[in-house]
């Protein structure tokens, strides 16, 4: 989950960097898993296609086919793990956002509850709602402390 930081006020960039810092270890692991899975799947598919269709039928070894099938299965398992890590990254981000909204001290409890309700109802737009929350909080903060 790469969060674009350009052209945003400093208070929003600071919060987005905090989210990134929390999910960075998972992001690195996810990147490694997805890259390895892609390479293993392509490697095994290319070799299996070669062994099954281009190699003379008498010279194809069942051990070779088994090895490349196992390599492909390992790549698929890493791909599945990568998808699970993606879900964990999104979950960790959402938990941080919900805690941050709850900890906000400049907005009323009704406004914070409204933002949390929006996040619960529209999980795809979590970042949009969080940025709106931060902007409203900053406006309120500036009005209270001129």
Buried (B, 14 or more C-beta within 10 A) or exposed (E): BEBEEEEBEEEBBEBBEEBBEBBEEBBEBBEEBBEBBBEBBEBBBEBBEEBEEEBEEEEBEEEBBEBBEEBBEBBBEBBEBBBEBBEBBBEBBBEBBBEBBEEBEBBEEEBBEBBBEBBEEEEEEBBEBBBEBBBBBBEBBEEEEE
